Each structure stands twice: as C-alpha cells, then as structure tokens.
Amino acid sequence: MQGERIFVGGSRDDIAGRTDGPGDGRTDGPGDGRTDGPGDDRTDSAGDDRANGRGDDPTRGRGADRPAAGRRRGAVVAALMLSMALAALESTIIATAVPQIVADLGGFSYFSWLFSGYLLAVTVTLPVYGKLSDTFGRKPVLLAGMVLFLIGSLLCATAWNMAALIAFRILQGLGGGAIQGTVQTLAADLYPLKQRPKIQAKLSTVWALSSIAGPAIGGLLVAYAHWRWIFLVNLPVGLVALWLVARHLHEPVREKGPRRRIDWAGALAVFASGGVLLTALVQGGVAWPWLSAPSLALFATAAVLLATTVLVERRAAEPIIPGWVWKRRTIAAVNLGLGALGLVMVAPTVFIPTYAQSVLQLTPTEGGFVLSAMILSWPVSAALSQHLYTRIGFRNTALIGVTGAALVLGAFPLLPYPGSPWQPALLMLLLGAALGQVQLPLIVGVQSTVGWAERGTTTASVLFCRQIGQTVGAAVFGAIANGVIAARLGADTDLDTVARAPGDESVRRSIDAAVEWVHIGAAAAAVITLLLLLFLAPRRFPVLPQDPAPEDSVPPQPPAQAAAQTAFQTTVPAVPLAVPDEAGVRQETGVREETGVREPSTASSPETPPQADTSR
C-alpha cells in the first residue's frame, strides 16, 4: 500500500515536470492533448505518456490505476465522514448527560455554556480556517483541527469543574470549526461537479444521523459507563480518521513564491466581533432580558467590533474575509440566501420535539421520530437534486425548493388540535425534501464558480452565514414563542418552563399556539430566502470551464476582465491537473504561474481549482 495516496491538485509526476517533452498532451504547443491526433493523452496512440506510451510502465495506465485510485479516494472519503460525524455528535451528545455532569462538577447556573461555547468557537473560526486552507492547503488545516478536537476531547474527560469543562469545550469547538469547513471544501476538491451531490449527500446524511444519534449515545454512555466516556469515545474514532487523512490525502508541493502573510489582526477582530455578537444572541432572553443593560451593552460592543473588523480587513494584504466574498454577485447572494435559510431550519429542529412531547403527548423517543422524517428525506432529496439543477440550473432548483418549504411551513398552523403524530411527521418529510433542493445546489453551485485558491474561503463564508442565520433564528423564534406563552399564561412564564412541567389543557394549547407562530415566522423567512435568490442570485451561475457545466451555466469572463472586477484575486503556481471523470478519462488542464512562463490551456482560468488525481 506504500505510495497509494490520493492527490488534490495534481500528481507528483505532474509537478516533477513530465509535461515538458515533445508530444506531451499538456502544453499549448504541437501535440496538444485536446485532439484525437498524435500525442493525445486520451488514447493509446503514440506519444501517450500515461497509457502504454513511450517508455512508460503499462501498469500505470488509467485502466490499471482506476480500482486502486477508487480505494484510495474511498479511504479519504471515509476519513471525512468520520470527522464530520465527530463534529456533529459533539453538538448533541452532551444533552442527555447534563444532569450527571452538573451533579458531579456543579455549576448549574452556567451549564448552558457547554453548548454555547462549542457553537461560538465553531462559528467564529470558520472564516479563519477557510482562508488558511486556501493559503496553506486543506490537509494541514484539517489535521490541525482534528488534533485540536481530540486534545479538547481528552481534556474534557479530565475536567475538574464546570469552568474547566466549558474551556475545554471551547477548545473542542476550535477544532470543530476546522473540521466542518475543510471537509466541505475537500468534498468539492475531490469530486467534479457531476459527482459532488453524491459526496455532499453522504456528508449531510452523516451529519443528520449523528445529530439524531447523539443524545441516545450520550444517554447509553451515562447509563452504563460514565459521562466522561462521552468525550473519550472520540479518541479512537478520531485517531482512525487522522491516520487515514495523513496517509492517503496528499497535496502537491507547490513552487515557492513570496511568503504569504497571515492576517492575525483580522483573525482576532473576527473572533472578537463574532464572539460578542453570538453571545448577545445566545444569551439574550435567556440569561437576561433582551432590553436589559447587559444585552444592549453586548450588541453595542458587537457593532463597534464589526466596524473595526471591516476597517482592519480593508487594509490587510491577505484579509481573512476578502472583499470579493461580498462583491461577487453569486457568492453574496448565496451567503444571504443560506443565512436566511438558517432561520428556516431552526423552526423544526428546535420546536418540533417540544411540540411532539407537550402537545401530542409523545415520549422523547417518539417525538424524535417525528423530526427524523425531515432528517431522513433531506439527504435523499439532496442526492437527487443534480437531476434537476443540471436541467434548470442551480438558482431555479433552489427557488423550487424554498417555495415548497414556505408552503409546508405555512401549512403547519392548519393541522388539527391535537392531531395525530403522522400529520406533523408527513409535513417534516415534505419539508426535508424541499430543503434538500435548496442548500445542496447552492453550495455545489457557488463552489463551482471559484478556483482552488478561493474555494476554502467561499465555502467557509457560506457555512458562517448559515450558522449566523441559525443563531439569529433561535433567538428570534425563541422570543416569539415566549411572547405567545407569556400572553396566554402570564408574564412570568416561557416555553422552556412550561414544557418541562406537566400542564393542563390550557398549557398544551398555549404551546401549540406558540409553535404555530414560530412556523409562520419560518414561512416568512422562507419567503425572504426566495426573494433574495430571485432578485440577487444570477440566473446563470458562472461555473468554471473545467467543471461539467449545467445547462444554465455561462463561461466565466475573460481573465483580463475578471481580474479587473475581482479584488484580492489569488493565483496559484502552475500545476497540470488530472481530473478523472466517471468514465475514467484523464482530463488535463493547467493553471498560470505567477512568473507567466506557462500559460493556461484554453479550458482553464487563472485560478483553476485542483481536482483529485488518483494517479501515483
């Protein structure tokens, strides 16, 4: 197995200069490999240096390499799925262990920071890790994030009080942010556009199932072992994923250029502004009233820090959040659209379990099955979305999905009281099918409009906006639900209080009304998402030419025009890229060197994204 590794960005042979000989199909000179004549690297004709060509080992042809290459890429995908499962589990696995943790460590008054601290750390680090992965490569960022996550897990298992456990959970979140963003970026690097829905659907399934299984796994570990095993169980799984990535995922050594500077001031500003804003949103209405002095002070501080962040980033040579993230119409529209979609996602995931247990009188396990209908249909719909967006385009597919989501959410208040469990379960099934047609096409579409050197930043900005949307949604819809409860039952009550205590008919009806208003608000958020995509997103996404473009795609602008319109453009050294398609055909392309010695082929752009090369 030595040497059986998957390369992102070109093979070592490519980098070693196997493209310089006459008849090579990777230059712009005679013998260019884009024809069926001599030197074509897609046939067995003379001049082919990959398949039975001159002086080349026949076992290195595409036919011989393909099964092993598939196994190597499968190992990397397995590592990505394991990593994603760990990050998802940590969001929910601790929920059922809170009573035992509090009984052991104390600190009941601030145990909620076990969840909030992890969420804050994951969210505010996403943009930073995205930029670092574009600068230094995906592998070092992912490995560093996994190591941080595992160290945090080990320290959590040794925590001696609640403050220490919260601090170690934040350390876990610092690693979790690297895992979430880099895994999504690598999924786009490893697979061409046609195959990306499959890997993205797998990752979505892993995330969904891990989120559902988290509380159950936590409960089992607490019941039959100890709450500390909730964190120790991460170690063997994480070490396996770490080993798979270290062994099988190798990025090429790129030509040395000027040393890239890290925008530490911008990173600190992003941490500070994002942390203060999310703290205000998470704790507002829970730890203190929305209009209280602490809440207003936090929001004012967040506004000042956000303004400072903008000023710092404008002056930075290599900003953490580049200006082009918001200047390019496609990326800006997807950022805003998925931010609004984050609000939509909060309504079912947060409030349906409460509705199922309090209104329908189901057990927690039965209530979980109501929500699981959405989580199961979502990845299936996402996997099938490629059949739609390859025909009508990314934006139109998302418009259909978000319209369906708005209709389903708007239908929730029409359910009879108290109704049967299958009725909300059916709506959740339809909602998952609708949302699967929104998120995945937008993420795949926006990733396909940028090159390798910008894909990490773009993916991180999308995920960051979605996380912010979910946090805002939890705050807004929580305030709506508490307002309805307070209006019906008294000023001193809220949804969390009445849901935990057994109530009479008036309590059930109040909770039913609160959840109905939440879904009305979510339907309004879906309409906002629809309008944002309709009026801001381009009808045709400018997919880069090396990706199999859907029918609605248009080729990007010429390099000179694109460079004039996009600031902070990053170029990468020339690496001939080998992109295996579904038929195993080797598709060659190239990217421009900073020195300008080697020009790109006609099908590439200055920031051509390296794809997976499964050759040695």
FIKEFI-702596 format. One line per 4 residues: their letters; for each residue x, z, y of C-alpha. Coordinates in nm, 2 decimals, always signed. Layout:
BEGIN
A> X/Z/Y  ...
//
This chain:
BEGIN
MQGE> +0.00/+0.00/+0.00  +0.30/+0.02/+0.23  +0.25/-0.21/+0.52  -0.12/-0.26/+0.46
RIFV> -0.23/-0.19/+0.81  -0.48/-0.34/+1.04  -0.36/-0.45/+1.38  -0.55/-0.45/+1.70
GGSR> -0.41/-0.70/+1.94  -0.21/-0.93/+1.72  +0.03/-0.91/+1.43  +0.39/-0.82/+1.43
DDIA> +0.47/-1.17/+1.33  +0.29/-1.30/+1.63  +0.49/-1.07/+1.86  +0.81/-1.14/+1.69
GRTD> +0.80/-1.50/+1.81  +0.67/-1.70/+1.52  +0.49/-1.92/+1.78  +0.79/-2.09/+1.92
GPGD> +0.87/-2.36/+1.67  +0.75/-2.72/+1.69  +0.43/-2.80/+1.52  +0.30/-2.44/+1.57
GRTD> -0.06/-2.43/+1.64  -0.04/-2.16/+1.91  +0.11/-2.33/+2.21  -0.02/-2.57/+2.46
GPGD> +0.23/-2.83/+2.36  +0.21/-3.10/+2.10  +0.07/-2.99/+1.77  -0.18/-2.76/+1.93
GRTD> -0.38/-2.59/+1.66  -0.72/-2.67/+1.80  -0.74/-3.01/+1.65  -0.76/-3.13/+1.29
GPGD> -0.43/-3.31/+1.32  -0.08/-3.22/+1.21  +0.01/-2.86/+1.30  -0.35/-2.75/+1.28
DRTD> -0.33/-2.39/+1.17  -0.68/-2.40/+1.02  -0.60/-2.65/+0.74  -0.34/-2.68/+0.47
SAGD> -0.17/-2.97/+0.64  +0.19/-3.00/+0.72  +0.31/-2.77/+0.99  +0.08/-2.49/+0.89
DRAN> +0.30/-2.17/+0.91  +0.03/-1.95/+0.76  -0.11/-2.11/+0.46  +0.14/-2.28/+0.23
GRGD> +0.32/-2.42/+0.53  +0.69/-2.49/+0.56  +0.90/-2.21/+0.42  +0.62/-1.96/+0.42
DPTR> +0.52/-1.74/+0.13  +0.20/-1.88/-0.02  +0.07/-1.53/-0.08  +0.05/-1.48/+0.29
GRGA> -0.22/-1.74/+0.34  -0.56/-1.63/+0.46  -0.72/-1.65/+0.12  -0.47/-1.41/-0.03
DRPA> -0.48/-1.17/+0.26  -0.85/-1.15/+0.31  -0.95/-0.90/+0.04  -0.67/-0.66/+0.13
AGRR> -0.74/-0.71/+0.50  -1.10/-0.62/+0.44  -0.99/-0.30/+0.26  -0.76/-0.21/+0.55
RGAV> -1.03/-0.26/+0.81  -1.27/-0.07/+0.59  -1.03/+0.23/+0.60  -1.02/+0.22/+0.97
VAAL> -1.40/+0.20/+1.00  -1.43/+0.50/+0.76  -1.20/+0.69/+0.99  -1.40/+0.60/+1.29
MLSM> -1.73/+0.71/+1.12  -1.58/+1.04/+1.01  -1.45/+1.10/+1.36  -1.79/+1.02/+1.51
ALAA> -1.96/+1.24/+1.25  -1.75/+1.54/+1.36  -1.82/+1.49/+1.73  -2.19/+1.46/+1.66
LEST> -2.21/+1.76/+1.43  -2.04/+1.99/+1.69  -2.33/+1.91/+1.93  -2.59/+2.07/+1.70
IIAT> -2.43/+2.26/+1.41  -2.38/+2.58/+1.60  -2.75/+2.61/+1.69  -2.86/+2.80/+1.38
AVPQ> -2.56/+3.03/+1.39  -2.61/+3.17/+1.74  -2.78/+3.49/+1.62  -2.49/+3.57/+1.38
IVAD> -2.23/+3.48/+1.64  -2.39/+3.70/+1.91  -2.42/+3.99/+1.66  -2.05/+3.96/+1.57
LGGF> -1.90/+3.88/+1.91  -2.16/+3.99/+2.17  -2.21/+3.81/+2.49  -2.57/+3.72/+2.46
SYFS> -2.62/+3.67/+2.83  -2.39/+3.36/+2.84  -2.40/+3.23/+2.48  -2.57/+2.91/+2.61
WLFS> -2.22/+2.80/+2.73  -2.13/+2.74/+2.37  -2.34/+2.43/+2.41  -2.30/+2.36/+2.78
GYLL> -1.92/+2.40/+2.77  -1.88/+2.14/+2.50  -2.12/+1.90/+2.67  -1.94/+1.93/+3.00
AVTV> -1.60/+1.88/+2.86  -1.71/+1.57/+2.66  -1.88/+1.41/+2.96  -1.63/+1.46/+3.23
TLPV> -1.34/+1.34/+3.01  -1.50/+1.01/+2.91  -1.38/+0.81/+3.22  -1.03/+0.96/+3.19
YGKL> -0.99/+0.87/+2.83  -1.13/+0.52/+2.89  -0.86/+0.45/+3.15  -0.59/+0.60/+2.93
SDTF> -0.69/+0.38/+2.63  -0.66/+0.07/+2.85  -0.32/+0.18/+2.97  -0.15/+0.31/+2.66
GRKP> -0.37/+0.18/+2.38  -0.65/+0.31/+2.17  -0.45/+0.47/+1.89  -0.26/+0.73/+2.09
VLLA> -0.57/+0.84/+2.28  -0.78/+0.87/+1.96  -0.50/+1.06/+1.78  -0.45/+1.29/+2.07
GMVL> -0.83/+1.35/+2.09  -0.86/+1.42/+1.72  -0.57/+1.67/+1.73  -0.72/+1.85/+2.03
FLIG> -1.06/+1.86/+1.85  -0.90/+2.01/+1.53  -0.69/+2.26/+1.72  -1.01/+2.36/+1.91
SLLC> -1.20/+2.40/+1.58  -0.92/+2.62/+1.43  -0.92/+2.84/+1.74  -1.30/+2.87/+1.75
ATAW> -1.28/+3.00/+1.39  -1.04/+3.27/+1.51  -1.23/+3.37/+1.83  -1.24/+3.74/+1.90
NMAA> -1.51/+3.75/+2.17  -1.77/+3.52/+2.33  -1.54/+3.43/+2.62  -1.27/+3.31/+2.39
LIAF> -1.51/+3.11/+2.18  -1.65/+2.94/+2.48  -1.30/+2.85/+2.60  -1.21/+2.71/+2.26
RILQ> -1.54/+2.51/+2.25  -1.44/+2.35/+2.58  -1.11/+2.26/+2.42  -1.31/+2.10/+2.13
GLGG> -1.50/+1.91/+2.39  -1.18/+1.77/+2.55  -1.10/+1.62/+2.21  -1.46/+1.51/+2.15
GAIQ> -1.46/+1.30/+2.47  -1.16/+1.10/+2.34  -1.33/+1.05/+2.01  -1.67/+0.93/+2.14
GTVQ> -1.53/+0.68/+2.39  -1.24/+0.55/+2.19  -1.44/+0.50/+1.87  -1.69/+0.29/+2.06
TLAA> -1.42/+0.08/+2.22  -1.23/+0.03/+1.89  -1.56/-0.10/+1.73  -1.55/-0.38/+1.98
DLYP> -1.18/-0.44/+1.94  -1.20/-0.47/+1.56  -1.50/-0.70/+1.53  -1.60/-1.02/+1.70
LKQR> -1.93/-1.04/+1.89  -2.13/-1.17/+1.59  -2.03/-0.87/+1.37  -2.04/-0.59/+1.63
PKIQ> -2.41/-0.50/+1.58  -2.33/-0.40/+1.22  -2.05/-0.16/+1.31  -2.24/-0.02/+1.61
AKLS> -2.54/+0.03/+1.39  -2.33/+0.22/+1.14  -2.19/+0.44/+1.41  -2.54/+0.50/+1.55
TVWA> -2.66/+0.59/+1.20  -2.37/+0.84/+1.15  -2.44/+1.00/+1.49  -2.81/+1.02/+1.43
LSSI> -2.78/+1.17/+1.07  -2.51/+1.41/+1.18  -2.72/+1.53/+1.47  -3.01/+1.60/+1.23
AGPA> -2.80/+1.75/+0.96  -2.60/+1.97/+1.20  -2.85/+2.26/+1.22  -2.91/+2.25/+0.84
IGGL> -2.54/+2.25/+0.76  -2.48/+2.54/+1.01  -2.76/+2.74/+0.85  -2.62/+2.69/+0.50
LVAY> -2.27/+2.79/+0.60  -2.40/+3.10/+0.78  -2.62/+3.20/+0.49  -2.37/+3.15/+0.21
AHWR> -2.03/+3.19/+0.38  -1.97/+3.29/+0.75  -2.03/+3.14/+1.09  -1.65/+3.08/+1.12
WIFL> -1.68/+2.82/+0.85  -1.88/+2.60/+1.09  -1.55/+2.53/+1.26  -1.32/+2.55/+0.96
VNLP> -1.51/+2.28/+0.78  -1.40/+2.03/+1.04  -1.04/+2.06/+0.94  -1.03/+1.88/+0.60
VGLV> -1.26/+1.60/+0.72  -1.07/+1.56/+1.05  -0.73/+1.55/+0.88  -0.85/+1.27/+0.65
ALWL> -0.97/+1.07/+0.95  -0.65/+1.15/+1.13  -0.44/+1.02/+0.83  -0.65/+0.70/+0.80
VARH> -0.61/+0.62/+1.17  -0.24/+0.70/+1.17  -0.17/+0.49/+0.86  -0.40/+0.19/+0.89
LHEP> -0.46/+0.13/+1.26  -0.15/-0.01/+1.43  -0.14/-0.17/+1.77  +0.14/-0.41/+1.86
VREK> +0.44/-0.31/+2.06  +0.38/-0.49/+2.39  +0.65/-0.62/+2.61  +0.78/-0.36/+2.86
GPRR> +0.68/-0.41/+3.22  +0.67/-0.18/+3.52  +0.59/+0.18/+3.42  +0.22/+0.24/+3.47
RIDW> +0.14/+0.54/+3.68  -0.13/+0.79/+3.58  -0.38/+0.88/+3.85  -0.36/+1.26/+3.79
AGAL> -0.52/+1.33/+4.13  -0.82/+1.11/+4.04  -0.85/+1.27/+3.69  -0.85/+1.61/+3.85
AVFA> -1.11/+1.50/+4.10  -1.33/+1.35/+3.83  -1.30/+1.67/+3.62  -1.39/+1.89/+3.92
SGGV> -1.68/+1.69/+4.06  -1.83/+1.61/+3.72  -1.80/+1.97/+3.60  -1.96/+2.12/+3.91
LLTA> -2.24/+1.87/+3.91  -2.32/+1.91/+3.54  -2.30/+2.29/+3.57  -2.56/+2.27/+3.85
LVQG> -2.79/+2.05/+3.64  -2.75/+2.25/+3.32  -2.79/+2.60/+3.46  -3.04/+2.52/+3.73
GVAW> -3.38/+2.65/+3.64  -3.23/+2.85/+3.35  -2.97/+3.09/+3.49  -3.11/+3.08/+3.84
PWLS> -3.40/+2.91/+4.02  -3.35/+2.56/+4.15  -3.37/+2.66/+4.51  -3.16/+2.97/+4.49
APSL> -2.83/+3.02/+4.66  -2.61/+2.96/+4.35  -2.79/+2.63/+4.28  -2.77/+2.50/+4.63
ALFA> -2.41/+2.60/+4.66  -2.32/+2.42/+4.34  -2.50/+2.10/+4.45  -2.33/+2.11/+4.79
TAAV> -1.99/+2.16/+4.63  -2.06/+1.87/+4.39  -2.14/+1.64/+4.68  -1.82/+1.73/+4.86
LLAT> -1.61/+1.68/+4.55  -1.78/+1.35/+4.47  -1.69/+1.22/+4.82  -1.34/+1.34/+4.77
TVLV> -1.32/+1.16/+4.44  -1.43/+0.84/+4.60  -1.16/+0.87/+4.86  -0.89/+0.95/+4.61
ERRA> -0.99/+0.67/+4.38  -0.99/+0.41/+4.66  -0.63/+0.50/+4.75  -0.50/+0.52/+4.39
AEPI> -0.29/+0.23/+4.25  -0.44/+0.28/+3.90  -0.77/+0.46/+3.96  -0.94/+0.64/+3.67
IPGW> -1.27/+0.49/+3.78  -1.17/+0.15/+3.92  -1.38/-0.02/+4.19  -1.47/-0.31/+3.97
VWKR> -1.68/-0.09/+3.75  -1.94/-0.09/+4.03  -1.85/-0.42/+4.20  -1.92/-0.64/+3.89
RTIA> -2.29/-0.70/+3.87  -2.32/-0.69/+3.49  -2.13/-0.36/+3.44  -2.30/-0.19/+3.73
AVNL> -2.64/-0.30/+3.60  -2.57/-0.17/+3.25  -2.43/+0.16/+3.39  -2.75/+0.22/+3.59
GLGA> -2.98/+0.09/+3.31  -2.83/+0.32/+3.05  -2.82/+0.61/+3.29  -3.20/+0.57/+3.34
LGLV> -3.23/+0.52/+2.96  -3.06/+0.86/+2.92  -3.36/+1.02/+3.09  -3.59/+0.84/+2.84
MVAP> -3.40/+0.97/+2.54  -3.44/+1.33/+2.64  -3.82/+1.35/+2.61  -3.85/+1.30/+2.24
TVFI> -3.52/+1.47/+2.13  -3.57/+1.79/+2.33  -3.95/+1.83/+2.34  -4.09/+1.68/+2.02
PTYA> -3.96/+1.96/+1.80  -4.13/+2.22/+2.02  -4.45/+2.02/+2.02  -4.44/+1.99/+1.64
QSVL> -4.39/+2.36/+1.58  -4.61/+2.51/+1.86  -4.90/+2.26/+1.88  -4.91/+2.11/+1.53
QLTP> -4.81/+2.45/+1.37  -4.54/+2.29/+1.16  -4.23/+2.47/+1.02  -3.89/+2.38/+1.19
TEGG> -3.80/+2.16/+0.89  -4.13/+1.98/+0.90  -4.10/+1.94/+1.28  -3.76/+1.79/+1.23
FVLS> -3.91/+1.52/+1.01  -4.14/+1.41/+1.30  -3.84/+1.35/+1.52  -3.63/+1.20/+1.23
AMIL> -3.87/+0.90/+1.22  -3.73/+0.78/+1.55  -3.37/+0.85/+1.45  -3.41/+0.65/+1.13
SWPV> -3.58/+0.35/+1.29  -3.33/+0.33/+1.58  -3.02/+0.22/+1.39  -3.22/-0.02/+1.17
SAAL> -3.36/-0.19/+1.48  -3.02/-0.19/+1.64  -2.87/-0.37/+1.34  -3.14/-0.63/+1.36
SQHL> -3.11/-0.68/+1.74  -2.85/-0.95/+1.70  -3.11/-1.19/+1.56  -3.29/-1.15/+1.89
YTRI> -3.02/-1.14/+2.15  -2.84/-1.44/+2.01  -3.15/-1.64/+2.08  -3.29/-1.50/+2.40
GFRN> -2.99/-1.31/+2.55  -2.88/-0.95/+2.60  -3.09/-0.88/+2.91  -3.41/-1.02/+2.78
TALI> -3.37/-0.83/+2.45  -3.32/-0.51/+2.64  -3.63/-0.59/+2.86  -3.84/-0.63/+2.55
GVTG> -3.72/-0.30/+2.40  -3.76/-0.10/+2.71  -4.11/-0.24/+2.77  -4.20/-0.13/+2.42
AALV> -4.06/+0.21/+2.48  -4.26/+0.25/+2.80  -4.58/+0.16/+2.62  -4.51/+0.40/+2.33
LGAF> -4.43/+0.69/+2.57  -4.73/+0.62/+2.77  -4.95/+0.63/+2.46  -4.84/+0.99/+2.37
PLLP> -5.09/+1.16/+2.60  -5.36/+0.96/+2.42  -5.30/+1.15/+2.09  -5.59/+1.38/+1.99
YPGS> -5.55/+1.75/+2.01  -5.41/+1.90/+1.79  -5.40/+1.58/+1.58  -5.21/+1.52/+1.26
PWQP> -4.83/+1.51/+1.21  -4.83/+1.14/+1.11  -4.96/+1.04/+1.46  -4.66/+1.16/+1.66
ALLM> -4.43/+1.05/+1.37  -4.57/+0.70/+1.40  -4.50/+0.69/+1.77  -4.15/+0.82/+1.72
LLLG> -4.10/+0.54/+1.46  -4.21/+0.28/+1.71  -4.00/+0.44/+1.99  -3.68/+0.43/+1.78
AALG> -3.75/+0.06/+1.70  -3.79/-0.01/+2.07  -3.48/+0.18/+2.19  -3.27/+0.01/+1.92
QVQL> -3.33/-0.31/+2.11  -3.21/-0.17/+2.44  -2.90/+0.04/+2.40  -2.70/-0.17/+2.15
PLIV> -2.75/-0.51/+2.31  -2.65/-0.37/+2.65  -2.33/-0.20/+2.51  -2.23/-0.50/+2.30
GVQS> -2.31/-0.74/+2.59  -2.11/-0.55/+2.85  -1.81/-0.50/+2.61  -1.81/-0.88/+2.56
TVGW> -1.77/-0.96/+2.93  -1.44/-0.78/+2.97  -1.10/-0.82/+2.81  -0.90/-0.57/+2.61
AERG> -0.73/-0.42/+2.91  -1.06/-0.33/+3.07  -1.28/-0.26/+2.77  -1.20/+0.11/+2.74
TTTA> -1.28/+0.18/+3.10  -1.60/-0.02/+3.08  -1.72/+0.15/+2.76  -1.64/+0.49/+2.90
SVLF> -1.83/+0.42/+3.22  -2.14/+0.32/+3.02  -2.12/+0.63/+2.80  -2.06/+0.85/+3.10
CRQI> -2.36/+0.72/+3.28  -2.58/+0.77/+2.97  -2.46/+1.13/+2.94  -2.53/+1.20/+3.30
GQTV> -2.88/+1.05/+3.26  -2.94/+1.27/+2.96  -2.83/+1.58/+3.16  -3.04/+1.49/+3.46
GAAV> -3.34/+1.42/+3.22  -3.31/+1.76/+3.06  -3.31/+1.93/+3.40  -3.60/+1.72/+3.54
FGAI> -3.82/+1.72/+3.24  -3.75/+2.09/+3.18  -3.87/+2.16/+3.54  -4.18/+1.95/+3.48
ANGV> -4.26/+2.13/+3.15  -4.20/+2.48/+3.30  -4.41/+2.39/+3.61  -4.71/+2.29/+3.39
IAAR> -4.67/+2.61/+3.18  -4.65/+2.83/+3.49  -4.95/+2.66/+3.64  -5.16/+2.73/+3.33
LGAD> -5.04/+3.07/+3.21  -4.88/+3.23/+3.51  -4.58/+3.21/+3.74  -4.35/+3.42/+3.52
TDLD> -4.37/+3.20/+3.20  -4.18/+2.90/+3.09  -4.18/+2.67/+2.80  -3.89/+2.84/+2.62
TVAR> -4.05/+3.18/+2.64  -4.40/+3.08/+2.51  -4.26/+2.85/+2.24  -4.07/+3.14/+2.08
APGD> -4.36/+3.38/+2.07  -4.68/+3.32/+1.87  -4.95/+3.23/+2.10  -5.33/+3.18/+2.11
ESVR> -5.52/+2.86/+2.17  -5.45/+2.86/+2.55  -5.08/+2.87/+2.48  -5.10/+2.58/+2.24
RSID> -5.30/+2.37/+2.48  -5.06/+2.45/+2.76  -4.76/+2.34/+2.56  -4.95/+2.02/+2.46
AAVE> -5.02/+1.95/+2.83  -4.65/+2.02/+2.92  -4.52/+1.78/+2.66  -4.77/+1.52/+2.76
WVHI> -4.65/+1.53/+3.12  -4.29/+1.51/+3.00  -4.37/+1.19/+2.81  -4.55/+1.05/+3.12
GAAA> -4.23/+1.12/+3.31  -4.03/+0.95/+3.04  -4.25/+0.65/+3.06  -4.19/+0.63/+3.43
AAVI> -3.81/+0.65/+3.36  -3.85/+0.36/+3.11  -4.02/+0.16/+3.39  -3.73/+0.24/+3.62
TLLL> -3.49/+0.11/+3.35  -3.70/-0.20/+3.32  -3.68/-0.27/+3.69  -3.31/-0.20/+3.71
LLFL> -3.24/-0.45/+3.43  -3.48/-0.71/+3.56  -3.35/-0.72/+3.92  -2.99/-0.62/+3.88
APRR> -2.87/-0.75/+3.55  -2.78/-1.12/+3.54  -3.00/-1.33/+3.31  -2.69/-1.47/+3.15
FPVL> -2.41/-1.23/+3.06  -2.06/-1.39/+3.13  -1.93/-1.35/+2.78  -1.56/-1.42/+2.74
PQDP> -1.50/-1.75/+2.55  -1.32/-1.61/+2.25  -1.64/-1.42/+2.16  -1.91/-1.63/+1.98
APED> -2.14/-1.65/+2.28  -2.52/-1.62/+2.26  -2.73/-1.89/+2.40  -2.78/-1.71/+2.73
SVPP> -2.41/-1.67/+2.79  -2.22/-1.86/+3.05  -1.84/-1.91/+3.06  -1.66/-1.68/+3.30
QPPA> -1.54/-1.80/+3.63  -1.20/-1.98/+3.65  -0.91/-1.74/+3.66  -0.83/-1.80/+4.03
QAAA> -1.19/-1.74/+4.14  -1.23/-1.44/+3.91  -0.91/-1.29/+4.04  -1.03/-1.32/+4.40
QTAF> -1.36/-1.15/+4.32  -1.25/-0.86/+4.10  -1.02/-0.60/+4.24  -0.78/-0.39/+4.04
QTTV> -0.75/-0.66/+3.77  -0.51/-0.56/+3.49  -0.31/-0.81/+3.29  -0.15/-0.76/+2.96
PAVP> +0.16/-0.92/+2.81  +0.12/-1.23/+2.61  +0.02/-1.17/+2.25  -0.12/-1.45/+2.03
LAVP> -0.43/-1.31/+1.89  -0.56/-1.37/+1.54  -0.94/-1.32/+1.51  -1.08/-1.36/+1.16
DEAG> -1.44/-1.47/+1.17  -1.69/-1.43/+0.89  -1.57/-1.73/+0.71  -1.21/-1.60/+0.72
VRQE> -1.10/-1.88/+0.95  -0.80/-1.79/+1.17  -0.89/-1.84/+1.53  -0.59/-1.85/+1.76
TGVR> -0.58/-1.76/+2.13  -0.33/-1.63/+2.38  -0.30/-1.44/+2.70  -0.08/-1.48/+3.00
EETG> +0.24/-1.29/+3.06  +0.30/-1.12/+3.39  +0.60/-1.34/+3.43  +0.39/-1.65/+3.39
VREP> +0.62/-1.80/+3.12  +0.35/-1.85/+2.86  +0.02/-1.98/+2.98  -0.31/-1.91/+2.80
STAS> -0.47/-2.16/+2.58  -0.79/-2.33/+2.71  -1.01/-2.08/+2.53  -0.86/-1.76/+2.68
SPET> -0.87/-1.57/+3.00  -0.60/-1.36/+3.18  -0.75/-1.05/+3.02  -0.83/-1.18/+2.67
PPQA> -0.92/-0.88/+2.45  -0.71/-0.84/+2.14  -0.92/-0.86/+1.83  -0.84/-0.73/+1.49
DTSR> -0.56/-0.90/+1.30  -0.57/-0.83/+0.93  -0.25/-1.02/+0.85  +0.07/-0.83/+0.79
//
